[in-house]
Amino acid sequence: MHELYAYMKECAAEAARVARGVDADRLAAPTPCTEFDVRALVNHWVLYTSHGLEHRALRKPLPEALTERDFTAEPDWADAYAAQLDRAVAAWADPAVWEGEIDLGFATSPARQIASLIIKEMAVHGWDVAVSTGQEYTVSSETEEFLLRVVDEHAEMYRKYGGFADPVPVDAGASAFERALALSGRDPHWAPR
């Protein structure tokens, strides 16, 4: 739990920083997720990595109203996201939350696995948002290695459901995070046209 919780806190802090760097005039810009512009991507990111993270810890389903909400329509959405991330991370501070299974509505999975996948979403979509808005996404080398392990373990499942594209080749000297991005079907050197 301690290692995973440290990765969660680090990725949440970086997500909050990136969110605060998103200018309103970039919300219609393209992203590495071809089906999303920045607005749609941010709404997905905010929903699942902050509200979803907290609701999973509390073993509660996401309310329908949240799934339909345009978070970016609120002028202080980035600060609200940061505050919600703080609440979500705090909900995982209890060691008991990491035990047992979490009911996803269609299946149950170990809490640690769910937390790992949401941390991965926080980081990978955090990178998507960052590069789409002229920013960088940076985490420690330990967190990069963790993210690579999670992506590697679950890449085929994500591809099966259309969450990841085919892997992208990378240079031999690529960082662990660049390899994780490439394995998820992203070009680590993607930039807006």
N, C-alpha and C positions, 0 to 999 in steps of 0.2 A: 504494500500500500504506500509506503513512504516514498519510494522512487516514483511511482505513478503519480502520486499527489504532487510531487515536486515538478514533474513534467507538466501536469495540468496547470499549476500556478504560473509556470514560466510561459506556456503557450497562451494562457488567458491574458497575462500582462502584455504580451506582444500583440495579441488580437486587439486589445483595447487601444494600444498605441496606434496601430494601423488604422483602426476605425476613425480615430480623431484626425487622421491625415487625409480622409476622403473629402474632397471638395464637392459641393453640390453640383457643380457644372460637369463633373465626371460621371454622374449616375447613369447616363445613357451610353457610356463608353463600352466597347467590347471587352470580353474577358477570355482567359484560356478555356473556360467552360462555354463552348460555342452556343449552347442553348440559353445562356444567361447574359444579360448586360449587367453593369455594375449594380444597378438598383435591385434586380432580381437576385443576384448572387448575394448581396449584402442581406437582403431579407431572409434568404435561406440560411445564411451563416448565423445571423442573429437568432433566428428561431431555434435552430437545432443545437448550437454550441453554448447558448446561455440559458434560454428557457428550457430547452430539451434536456440540457445537462442537469439543471436543478430538478426538473420533474422526474427524471430517471432516478436520482438520488432519493427522492421522496416516494418513489414507487407510485406516481400518479400519471395518468395520461395527459397529453397536451390538450388544453381546451381548444375547441374548434375555432373560436374567435381569434386566437393567437396565430393559427395556421393561415388565416386570411388577411392578416394585418400587414400594412405597408409601413414598416418601422421607419423607413427613410423619409416618410412624409412629415415626420416630427422634426422640428429644427434642431433639437438637442438629442437626436437619436444615438449619436456616438457616446455621449455621456451616459445616457440611459442603458446602452449596451454594456458599458464598463461597469456600471452599478449592478446590472443583472448578472454579469460574469462574476462579480465579487460574491453575490448571494449564492450563485451556483457552486462556486469553489468552496464556499463556507459549508454548504450542505454536504460536501464530500469530506469534510474535516473529521467526521465521526468514523472511526475505524469499522464500526458495525455496518455502515453503508456499503462497504466494499465486500461484505460477505453475502453469500447466497446468490439467488437468481433475480433477474429483473424481467418482468412480463412486458413484452413489446406489443402485445395485442394479437400478434400472429405467431409468436414463438417466445420462448424464454431463453435467456443467455446469462452466463455468470456476470455479476456486477463489474468485476475487474475488466472483463472483455469489453463490455459496453463503455466503460470509462475510457479504455484505450482507444476505441473506435471514435469516440467523440473528441478526444484530444487530437487524434489524427485529422478529423474534420476541421477542428479549430485551426490547426497549422496549415494544412493543405489549402483550404479555402482562404485562410489568412494570407497565404502567399498569393493566391489568385487575386484577391482584392488589392494587395500591395502592388503587384506588378501592373495591374490595370489602372492604377491611380498614381503611377510614378514613384512608388516607394519601394523599400526593401523589406524583406521579412527575415529576421535573424533570431536564431535560437542557439543554445550551447551545443557543442559537439555531442555530449551525452544524449541530449534530447533529439538531435538529428539521428543518432544511431537507433534510438527507441522508435522514432517515426518510421525509419527504414524497416525495422523488424515488423511493425504493425502492418505497413503497406504490403510487405512481402508475404506475410501470413494470410492476408485477406484479399489480395489483388484478384485472384480468380473469382471469388464470390462477387466482388464489386463489378468485374467485367460481365459476369453472367447476368447481372441485373441492370447493366448499362450505366453503372456509376463511374467506371473507369474505361478509358479507351485502350487500344493496344499499347504496349510499352514503346517508349521512344529510346533510341540508342543514345548513350552518353560517352564522353571521353573517359579514359582510364583514370584520370585524376579528379573525376567529379567527386564532390562532397557526398556524405551520406544522405543529406537532405535532397541534393540534386538527383541522386539515384532513386530516392523515394518518389520524387516528383515524376521522374521518367518512367518508373515502374507503374505509376498511376495513370500513365498516358499523357502526361504534360511535358512540353518542351521546357526544360529549366531556363532556357534563354529566350522564352517568349517575351515579346514586347508589343504594345499597341502599335498598329500601323499609323 
